[in-house]
Amino acid sequence: MPASALSSILDRLSIGYPLYAALAGALKRPGVEWRASALNLALLDRPEPEGLAAHPRDLRPPDPEAGRRILAGGFVLGGETLTMGPRGDPWDRPSPNRRFAAALHGFGWLKDLTVHGEPGAWEALRLTLGWRRLFGDWNRFAWDGPILERRVYNLACAASALSGPASDAEADQIASDLARQARYLLALNDGPLRAAERAVVAAIAGATLGGAAGEGLLDRALRRLPGRLAATVRPDGSHASRSPQAALELFFDLQVLDDALAQLGVAAPWEMMQALERLAGALRVFTLADGRLAAFQGGESLEPAYVAAARAQDGAADREAPNTCGGYHRLEGRALQIVADAGAPAPGAWSLAACGQPLALEILAGGKRLVVGAGWSPTGAGPAALRLAEAASCACLGEAACGTPLQGFPAQVLGPRLRDAYAVTEVSRQVERDAQWLEAAQDGWVYRFGLIHRRKLYLSEDIDEVRGEDALIPLRQRGGAEGRRFIPFVVRFHLAPQVSALIARDKKSVLIKAEGDDAGWWLRNDAADVSLEPSICQEDGQLRHGQQIVLRGQARLDAGAKLRWKLSPAHDRVESRIVEGAAVDEPEGAA
């Protein structure tokens, strides 16, 4: 059964998810017990690798400063710090939080150490052997799928550097541990979301290891890879989860595998090369004018240097980017760049990081972000509330969500997948000389209120102005008091942390200014009420505070509602001088 159909059935049944979780948990339990058994772990030890074969190169940029901190005796991961002193042991003490522990056991810090040459390699070896003593046999947390996947990848890429200062016995131990963990990883079967990534990582480990151990692991991983890539990478290059960051991370891993196979003289599967080409095309769409990614559906914007390291592997990076990919649409003016999410969240097991934020927007002006979304990702510091509509630059109706993460027992078994998500019912785009239109509708409020939400965007390229309309349209007639009931209708514009905003004296228009922007941009609207409120977003894994512009109205169930807004350059026509905390006059002749 397709994931979307199953999700629809479970959403309609009040006990659907608890029952499904109980059944899934019962079916998974024998596999979990087998994987943790002494017999299975003993079988994973054979055959033994014969040294190293390929030397995969991690293309993700290292952080030399993080490596220096580790050499000085401190880890800073996910915004938290663990200080243990030079040559201290991070494995025999509690981590500051679970996110820190996941990053620590994921070994992403290896590249930060090994970039420092011999001192870094010695410290990386010491820490790796220390982990092996406590967690090398098996541990429920340290051998959990997402953590294990990244550790296998990082160990494979650092295996050559670790073997340099190691004794022969220690080098054999590292190779054997890598083989064992990679075999365990490849045997995991806990859903489609990371299946392709795990096959890629297992293949990288197989290419790294010498002898029959490496050849057998590589062969098994490559045989599984085509089918998993077909399920994960869509024809337009978007990731099945709809996360732009997930597409970039898979592109990184596939490039590393391609290089490792080239070192061995092994031809890469055709399906793998096709996936690389498609992902490269998608990244051209998702990379915005500030060098960061569009941050939607469980993906962060990421540092420009990190994104550039991936784009550097694209042989056709100078090719013009398409204007749509994976349900995302880009509208480009002279200074304005708009990205609209005109797709539904991923369904079922693909939705573990999906967000219920219908028709959300991001807007850049002059290469700087003005309007942003929550930027939530599962590896960041943000709470799950950032997956809801209130955290994005989109419309909200009353307290009705357009998708919420699972909680409680179902979430423990199935993961925090999104339930009761909206569907996008129509999308229309037109491009003419000096103008672009985008219109999309979603049904997230049809069941509860009988209202469909339609968002229209019109970008005038020659004057760098975007006009928007958010309309609620009744799908059925309602009579009496029920039809006359009003529901609060809100449209939010979350501003980037470095962006300031002031409401004009008319209490309607808002002057928005990015850092270093002398003129700014006017947001005008016909809302009943306009306010500035606190906002938070996730940027580079950390929570950042800012402001949001909140446009309020009322929707009547038998008549719907309409809220219009316009973003245009302020130029030099502001009558009053802008001072801290002062009101701002509208421009002369403002519409």
C-alpha positions in Angstrom: 0.0 0.0 0.0 1.4 3.5 -0.9 2.6 5.5 2.1 0.1 8.3 1.4 -2.8 5.9 1.4 -1.8 4.2 4.6 -1.3 7.6 6.3 -4.7 8.7 5.2 -6.3 5.6 6.7 -4.4 6.0 10.0 -5.3 9.7 10.2 -9.0 8.9 10.0 -9.1 6.3 12.7 -8.9 7.5 16.3 -6.9 4.5 17.4 -5.2 4.0 14.0 -1.7 4.9 15.1 -1.7 3.2 18.4 -2.9 -0.1 16.8 -0.4 0.2 13.9 2.4 1.0 16.3 1.6 -2.0 18.5 1.6 -4.3 15.4 4.8 -2.8 14.0 6.5 -3.1 17.4 5.5 -6.7 17.7 6.9 -7.5 14.3 10.1 -5.6 14.9 10.9 -7.1 18.3 12.3 -10.4 17.1 14.7 -8.5 14.7 15.8 -6.2 17.5 16.5 -9.1 19.8 18.4 -11.0 17.1 20.6 -8.1 16.2 21.6 -7.7 19.9 22.2 -11.4 20.4 25.7 -12.8 21.0 25.4 -15.1 18.0 24.6 -12.4 15.5 27.4 -10.2 16.8 29.8 -13.1 16.6 28.7 -13.8 12.9 29.4 -10.1 12.1 33.1 -10.7 13.0 33.8 -12.9 9.9 35.6 -12.6 7.6 38.4 -10.5 9.0 39.5 -7.6 6.7 43.0 -7.6 5.3 44.1 -4.0 5.9 42.8 -1.1 3.9 42.0 -0.8 0.2 40.6 2.6 -0.9 41.1 5.8 1.1 37.8 7.7 0.9 38.1 11.5 1.2 35.5 13.2 3.3 34.3 16.2 1.1 32.5 17.9 4.0 34.7 20.8 5.2 36.4 20.3 8.5 36.3 22.8 11.4 40.0 23.3 12.5 39.0 25.4 15.5 36.8 22.5 16.8 39.8 20.2 16.4 42.0 22.6 18.4 39.4 22.6 21.2 39.4 18.8 21.3 43.2 18.8 21.5 43.0 21.2 24.4 40.5 18.8 26.2 37.0 20.0 25.3 34.2 19.1 22.9 31.7 21.6 21.7 28.9 19.8 19.9 25.4 21.1 19.2 26.0 24.2 21.2 26.9 22.2 24.4 30.3 21.9 25.9 32.0 18.9 27.6 35.4 19.8 29.3 37.6 16.9 30.3 41.1 18.3 30.1 43.9 17.4 27.7 43.9 13.6 26.9 40.7 13.3 29.0 38.1 10.6 28.4 34.6 11.7 27.1 33.3 8.2 27.2 33.3 7.6 30.9 31.1 10.6 31.9 27.6 11.8 31.1 27.0 14.0 28.0 25.3 17.3 28.5 22.2 16.1 26.5 21.1 13.5 24.1 21.9 15.6 21.0 25.5 16.1 22.2 25.8 12.4 22.8 24.5 11.5 19.3 27.1 13.9 17.8 29.9 12.5 20.0 29.1 8.9 19.1 28.7 9.8 15.4 32.4 10.7 15.2 31.9 13.7 12.9 34.7 15.4 14.9 37.3 13.0 13.4 37.9 15.2 10.4 38.3 18.2 12.6 41.1 16.4 14.4 42.9 14.7 11.5 43.2 18.0 9.7 45.8 18.9 12.4 48.3 16.3 11.1 50.2 14.0 13.4 49.0 15.4 16.8 45.4 15.3 15.6 45.8 11.7 14.3 47.2 10.5 17.6 44.3 12.1 19.6 41.8 10.7 17.1 43.3 7.2 17.5 43.2 7.5 21.3 39.6 8.6 21.4 38.6 5.9 18.9 40.2 3.1 20.9 38.6 4.5 24.1 35.2 4.3 22.5 35.9 0.7 21.4 36.7 -0.4 24.9 33.3 0.7 26.2 30.9 0.5 23.2 32.6 -1.7 20.7 30.7 -4.9 21.5 27.2 -3.4 21.3 25.1 -0.7 22.9 21.5 0.3 22.3 22.2 4.0 22.0 25.6 4.0 20.3 24.5 1.4 17.8 21.2 3.1 16.9 20.7 3.4 13.2 21.3 7.2 12.6 24.3 7.4 15.0 25.8 4.2 13.6 25.4 5.3 10.0 27.4 8.5 10.6 30.0 6.7 12.7 30.7 4.1 10.0 31.0 6.9 7.4 33.4 8.9 9.5 35.5 5.9 10.5 35.8 4.8 6.9 36.9 8.3 5.8 39.4 8.6 8.7 40.7 5.0 8.6 43.9 5.8 6.7 44.7 8.7 9.1 43.9 6.6 12.2 46.1 3.7 10.9 49.2 6.0 10.5 50.1 6.3 14.2 48.5 3.0 15.2 50.4 -0.2 15.9 49.6 -3.2 13.6 47.3 -4.7 16.3 45.5 -1.4 16.7 45.1 -0.9 13.0 43.6 -4.4 12.7 41.2 -3.7 15.5 40.0 -0.5 13.8 39.5 -2.3 10.5 37.7 -5.2 12.2 35.4 -2.8 14.1 34.6 -0.9 10.9 33.7 -4.1 9.1 31.5 -5.3 12.0 29.6 -2.0 12.3 29.1 -1.7 8.6 27.7 -5.3 8.4 25.3 -4.5 11.2 24.3 -1.2 9.5 23.6 -2.9 6.2 21.4 -5.5 7.9 19.1 -2.8 9.5 15.6 -2.7 8.1 13.7 0.0 10.0 12.0 1.9 7.2 12.8 3.7 3.9 13.9 7.1 5.2 17.7 6.3 5.5 17.8 3.1 3.5 19.7 4.6 0.6 22.1 6.5 2.8 22.9 3.3 4.8 23.6 1.4 1.6 25.9 4.1 0.4 27.8 4.3 3.7 28.1 0.5 3.9 29.6 0.5 0.3 32.1 3.2 1.4 33.2 1.0 4.3 33.4 -2.0 1.9 35.6 0.0 -0.5 37.8 1.0 2.5 38.5 -2.5 3.7 40.8 -4.9 2.0 40.4 -8.6 1.2 37.3 -10.7 1.0 35.7 -8.7 3.9 35.7 -5.5 1.9 34.8 -7.1 -1.4 31.8 -9.0 0.1 30.5 -5.9 1.9 30.9 -3.7 -1.1 29.2 -6.2 -3.4 26.2 -6.6 -1.1 25.8 -2.8 -0.6 26.1 -2.1 -4.3 23.4 -4.7 -5.1 21.0 -3.0 -2.8 21.8 0.6 -3.8 19.9 0.9 -7.1 16.5 0.0 -5.7 17.0 2.2 -2.6 18.2 5.2 -4.7 15.1 4.8 -7.0 12.9 5.1 -3.9 14.8 8.0 -2.4 15.8 10.3 -5.3 12.9 11.5 -7.4 13.3 12.1 -11.2 13.7 15.9 -10.6 16.5 15.2 -8.0 14.5 16.0 -4.9 14.7 13.7 -1.8 11.6 11.7 -1.1 11.5 13.3 2.4 11.3 16.7 0.6 14.2 18.0 2.7 16.7 20.1 0.7 19.3 19.3 3.3 18.7 15.6 3.0 19.4 15.9 -0.8 22.6 17.7 -0.1 23.8 15.2 2.5 23.1 12.2 0.2 24.9 14.0 -2.7 28.0 14.4 -0.4 27.9 10.6 0.5 27.5 9.5 -3.1 30.4 11.7 -4.3 32.6 10.1 -1.6 31.5 6.6 -2.8 32.2 7.5 -6.4 35.7 8.6 -5.5 36.3 5.4 -3.5 35.1 3.2 -6.4 37.3 5.1 -8.8 40.4 4.4 -6.6 39.5 0.6 -6.8 38.9 0.7 -10.5 35.3 -0.4 -9.9 32.6 1.0 -12.2 29.8 2.9 -10.3 26.3 1.6 -10.9 24.5 3.5 -13.6 21.6 4.2 -11.2 24.1 5.9 -8.8 25.5 8.2 -11.5 22.0 9.1 -12.5 21.1 9.9 -8.9 24.2 12.1 -8.6 23.2 14.1 -11.7 19.7 14.5 -10.5 20.7 15.6 -7.0 23.2 18.1 -8.5 20.4 19.7 -10.5 18.2 19.9 -7.4 20.9 21.6 -5.4 21.1 24.3 -8.1 17.4 25.1 -7.3 17.8 24.8 -3.5 20.9 27.0 -3.2 19.8 30.6 -2.8 21.5 33.9 -3.4 23.2 34.0 0.0 24.9 30.6 -0.6 22.7 28.8 1.9 19.9 26.2 1.2 16.2 26.8 1.2 15.2 25.7 4.7 12.0 23.7 4.5 10.6 20.3 5.6 13.2 19.3 8.1 16.2 20.9 6.5 18.4 23.7 7.7 19.9 26.5 5.6 23.5 25.4 6.5 26.7 27.5 6.3 27.5 28.8 2.8 31.0 27.1 3.0 29.3 23.8 3.7 26.9 24.2 0.7 29.7 25.4 -1.5 31.8 22.2 -0.8 29.0 20.1 -2.2 28.3 22.5 -5.2 32.0 22.3 -6.0 31.5 18.7 -7.0 28.9 19.7 -9.6 30.5 19.7 -13.0 27.6 21.7 -14.4 27.3 24.2 -11.5 27.3 27.2 -13.9 24.2 25.8 -15.7 21.1 27.9 -15.1 19.0 26.5 -12.3 15.4 25.4 -13.0 12.7 27.4 -11.3 11.0 24.4 -9.7 12.0 21.1 -8.0 10.2 18.8 -5.6 7.2 21.0 -5.1 9.4 24.1 -4.4 9.1 27.1 -6.7 11.6 29.9 -7.1 10.5 33.4 -8.3 13.4 35.7 -9.3 13.4 39.4 -9.7 16.3 41.9 -9.9 16.8 42.0 -6.1 14.0 39.7 -4.8 14.3 35.9 -4.7 11.2 34.0 -3.4 10.9 30.3 -2.6 7.5 28.9 -2.0 6.8 25.4 -0.7 3.9 24.4 -3.0 4.0 20.7 -2.1 2.5 18.5 0.6 4.7 17.0 3.4 6.2 13.6 2.7 3.8 10.8 3.9 4.3 7.9 6.3 7.8 6.8 7.2 9.2 9.5 5.0 7.7 12.2 7.3 9.9 11.7 10.4 11.2 15.3 9.9 8.3 16.7 7.8 6.6 20.0 8.8 3.0 21.0 8.7 3.6 24.4 7.3 1.3 24.9 4.2 2.5 27.0 1.3 5.4 28.5 3.4 7.7 31.2 2.0 11.2 32.4 2.2 12.2 35.8 0.7 15.6 37.2 0.0 16.4 40.8 -1.0 19.7 41.8 -2.4 21.1 38.3 -1.5 20.1 38.7 2.2 17.3 36.8 3.9 14.3 38.9 4.9 11.5 36.4 5.5 12.4 32.9 6.7 10.9 29.8 8.1 11.6 27.8 11.2 14.6 26.1 9.7 14.0 23.1 12.0 16.0 19.9 11.5 16.1 16.7 13.7 19.7 17.3 14.5 19.3 20.9 15.7 18.4 22.4 19.0 14.9 23.5 18.0 11.8 22.0 19.7 9.2 19.9 17.8 6.9 23.0 17.9 9.0 24.5 15.1 7.5 21.8 12.8 4.0 23.5 13.1 2.5 26.2 11.0 3.0 29.0 13.6 6.7 28.6 13.2 6.7 29.3 9.4 5.9 32.2 7.1 2.5 30.9 6.2 -1.2 31.2 7.1 -2.9 29.8 10.2 -6.6 29.4 10.9 -7.6 29.4 14.6 -5.8 26.7 16.5 -6.2 24.1 13.8 -2.9 22.5 12.8 -2.1 21.3 9.3 0.0 18.4 10.6 1.4 17.4 13.9 4.2 15.0 15.0 3.2 11.7 16.6 3.7 11.6 20.4 3.7 9.0 23.1 3.8 5.2 22.3 3.2 5.6 18.6 6.2 8.0 18.3 8.4 5.6 20.3 7.7 2.8 17.8 7.1 4.6 14.5 9.2 7.7 15.1 7.9 11.3 15.2 6.2 11.1 11.8 3.7 13.8 10.8 0.0 12.9 11.0 -3.1 14.7 9.8 -1.1 16.6 7.2 -2.5 18.8 4.4 -2.6 18.0 0.7 -1.8 20.5 -2.0 -4.9 20.4 -4.3 -3.7 22.6 -7.1 -0.6 24.5 -8.4 -0.5 26.9 -11.3 2.5 28.9 -12.5 2.8 31.4 -15.3 5.9 33.3 -16.5 5.6 36.3 -18.9 7.9 39.1 -19.7 8.9 40.9 -16.5 6.2 39.1 -14.4 5.8 35.7 -12.7 2.6 34.2 -11.1 2.3 31.3 -8.7 -1.0 30.1 -7.3 -1.5 27.1 -5.0 -4.2 25.7 -2.8 -4.2 23.3 0.2 -6.9 21.5 2.1 -5.6 21.5 5.7 -8.8 23.2 7.0 -11.4 21.5 4.9 -12.3 18.8 7.3 -12.7 21.0 10.4 -14.0 24.3 8.8 -15.0 23.5 5.2 -12.5 26.1 4.0 -9.8 25.7 1.4 -6.7 28.0 1.5 -5.4 29.5 -1.7 -2.2 31.6 -1.8 -1.4 33.7 -4.8 2.0 35.3 -5.5 2.7 37.9 -8.3 6.3 39.1 -8.8 6.9 42.2 -10.9 10.5 41.8 -12.0 11.0 45.3 -13.4 10.0 47.1 -10.2 11.0 44.4 -7.7 7.7 44.1 -6.1 5.8 41.0 -4.9 2.1 41.0 -4.2 0.5 38.2 -2.2 -3.1 37.1 -1.5 -4.2 34.5 1.1 -7.8 33.6 0.6 -10.1 31.1 2.5 -12.8 29.8 0.2 -15.9 27.9 1.6 -16.5 24.6 -0.1 -20.0 24.1 1.2 -22.9 26.3 2.2 -23.5 26.8 5.9 -26.6 28.3 7.3 -27.7 29.8 10.6 -25.4 30.6 13.4 -22.8 28.1 12.4 -22.3 29.8 9.0 -21.9 33.2 10.7 -19.2 32.0 13.1 -15.9 33.8 12.8 -12.5 32.1 13.1 -9.2 34.0 13.7 -7.2 34.1 10.4 -3.4 34.9 10.7 -0.6 35.3 8.1 2.9 35.3 9.6 6.2 36.6 8.2 9.1 35.4 10.3 12.1 37.7 9.9 15.7 36.6 9.8 17.5 37.2 13.1 19.6 40.0 11.6 16.5 41.8 10.2 14.7 44.7 12.0 11.2 45.9 11.5 9.1 49.0 12.5 5.4 49.6 12.1 4.5 52.8 10.4 2.2 55.4 11.9 -0.8 54.1 10.0 -0.5 50.9 12.1 -0.6 48.9 8.9 2.6 49.2 6.9 5.9 47.7 8.2 9.4 48.8 7.2 11.8 45.9 7.1 15.5 46.4 7.0 18.3 43.8 6.7 21.6 44.4 8.3 23.5 47.0 6.1 20.4 47.9 4.1 19.9 51.7 4.3 16.6 51.9 2.5 14.7 48.7 3.4 11.4 47.3 2.2 7.8 48.1 2.9 5.3 45.4 3.7 1.8 46.9 3.1 -1.4 45.0 3.7 -5.1 45.2 4.3 -5.2 43.1 7.5 -7.5 44.2 10.4 -4.5 44.2 12.8 -0.7 44.2 12.4 1.7 43.5 15.1 5.4 42.6 15.7 6.0 39.6 18.0 9.0 37.6 19.1 10.1 34.8 16.9 12.7 32.0 16.9 14.3 30.0 14.2 17.0 27.4 13.9 20.2 28.5 12.2 23.4 26.4 12.0 21.9 24.0 14.5 21.2 26.7 17.2 18.1 28.7 18.2 18.2 32.3 17.1 15.8 35.0 18.2 14.1 37.6 16.0 10.8 39.1 15.1 7.7 38.1 13.2 5.1 40.3 11.4 1.7 39.0 12.3 -1.3 40.1 10.0 -4.6 39.3 11.6 -8.1 39.0 10.2 -11.3 37.0 10.7 -12.7 34.3 8.5 -16.5 33.7 8.4 -17.4 30.1 7.7 -20.0 30.8 5.1 -18.1 33.6 3.4 -14.4 32.8 3.9 -11.8 35.6 4.0 -9.1 37.3 2.0 -5.9 39.0 3.2 -3.7 40.9 0.7 -0.1 42.1 1.1 2.6 43.7 -0.9 6.4 43.9 -0.5 8.2 46.7 -2.3 11.5 48.7 -2.1 11.5 51.7 0.3 13.9 53.6 -2.0 14.5 57.1 -0.7 10.9 58.3 -0.2 10.6 57.9 3.6 9.4 61.2 5.0 10.5 60.9 8.6 13.9 60.0 9.9 14.1 56.5 11.4 15.3 56.5 14.9 15.4 53.6 17.4 11.9 53.0 18.7 10.3 55.8 16.7 7.3 55.4 14.4 7.9 55.5 10.7 5.8 57.4 8.1 4.6 55.7 4.9 6.4 56.7 1.7 4.7 59.5 -0.2 2.1 58.2 -2.6 2.1 54.8 -1.1 -0.6 52.5 -2.4 
